[in-house]
């Protein structure tokens, strides 16, 4: 995959597909970004043990250092259709507010749309993700195992009704 170059406020980053060489830095970045240890987070428990889709896992690199990461994990909608769940999205805490996360999300959403995916979900801050095109109304009839408050389940669909016509529990891909 070709890397994409973004320049914001004198901050030059390249967004590229994640490789095994990024793993150590990515893992450290995710640990640094979340106040709660990952196993305590509902989104983590939902994703735990399910491999993210490598083709949609990207990193933001600045001066040969990973400063941002985005991943997508397959889940099942109530009708057993697969959907990708965005997350985790992580940005170096010292560089927050520099549009790195926004760039990672926009880059990934363009790729998902070009690949003709019908939609995507995220468990996250409603204010942040609605500004990027996600909508709480699209996922209002979906429920999750466990508590996600204060975060919210949001959706984005490119195929009308893909999420909004669903009703029931979102499940792990490996669920029976």
N, C-alpha and C positions, 0 to 999 in steps of 0.2 A: 504494500500500500504506500502511496506517495505521502510524504509528510506535508503538512500545511503550515505556513508561516503566518503568524499574527503579530502585530505590533500595537501595543497599547501604552500610552504614557511612558514611552522610552523603555518599555518592558518587552523584550523580544522573546517569543516562545515558538516552538515548533510542536505541532500536534502530529503524532505518528502512532501507528499500531503498536500496541504493547508487545514486547518480546520477553523471553525468559531472562534476558539480561537486565530487565527493569524490575524483576520480582523483589529483590531485597529492598530497593529504594521505595517501591510502591507499597510494600507491606509496612515499612517504617512510617511512611507518609500517612497511611490510613490509621495507624495506631495514634499518631500525633494529632490527627484531626478530630477524633471523637472522644468526648468527655467520658462517656460510659465505655467500659471495655466491650468490644464487639459482641461477645456471646450474650451480653445482657440486652442487646437491642433486638426488637421484634423483627426488623428487616434482616438482620444477620441470621437469626434463627430460621427464618423462612428460606434464606439462600444457602445456609450451611450444608456443605457436602455436595452441592450442585455446582458443577463447573460452569464458570461464565463462558459466554460465547466469545472465543478468541478473536474472531473477525471483527467484533464490535468493541473490543477492549482497547482503549487508547490512553496515551500518556501525553502530558504537556512537558516539554523539556526546555530548560533554559540553561545555557552554558554547560551542557552535558550533565545536567542534574534534573531528576524528575521532580517537578513542582506541582503536578496535577495528575489525576487519574480518574478514568470513568470506565465502568464495566456494566454489562448487561447479563442477567441470569434468566433462563427460561422458566416460566411458571405455567400453570394450567388455569384457564378460566372455568367457570362453572359448567360450560358445555363441553369441556375437555379440549378446547382449542388452545394451542400454545400462544403465549404472549411473553414478550421480554419485559423484565423489570429493571429499570435503571438503578444502579447503585452497586457499590458505593461510589459516590462522587466525592473526591477529596482534593483539596488545594492546600499547599503549604500555608500554615496559619500566618506566616509573616508576609505573605503575598495576597492575602484576601482583599477583595475590593479592587483588584486589578483586572477583572473580567476573564480570568483564566477558567473558572468553572463554567461561566456562560459560554465561552468559546468551545470548551470541551462538549457541552451539551448540544450547542448548535451544530457543531461539526458532526457529532454522532447522529443527531436527528436527520440531518441531510442524507447521511449514508443509509440509515434505516429506510427513509422514504424512497431513495433511489433504488433500494433493493426490494421495493414493493411490499414492505411489511404493512400490516393493516393498522397497527397501533402499538402503543407502549404505555406502561404504567410506572409510577414512582411513588415511594413512600418518602415524603419530604415536607419542607416548609412551603405552605401554600403560596405565600407571597412571592417567594423566589421562583417557584416553578410555574405559576400562572403567567409571570412575565415572559416565560420561555414557551408559552403556548399550551401548557397543560391546563386541565379543567377538572375541578372537583365534581361537577355535574356528570361527567362522563363515567365516573366510577362510583356514583352514589349508591348503586344497588349491589355493589361488591362488598363483601366482608372479608376480614382476615382472621386467621387464627392468632389470638393474642392481642394485646393492647399496643397501639402505636402512638397514642397521645404523648406529647403535644403535636406530633407530626400528623400528616394527612395523606390519604391515598388519593392520587390524582391520575388522570389519564390523558392521553393524546391519541386521537385516531385520525387516520388518513382514509380509512374505509368507513363510511357512515354506518353506525350501529354496531361496529365491532366490539366496543366496550359498553356503550350506552344501552344496548339491548340485553346485556348480561344481567343475571340476577342470582346471587348466591355467593358461596365461599371460593375465594382464590386459593389454589392449592399448590403445594410443591410438585414439581414435575415427577418426582418419584413416589407420589402418594398413590395409594390403591384406590 
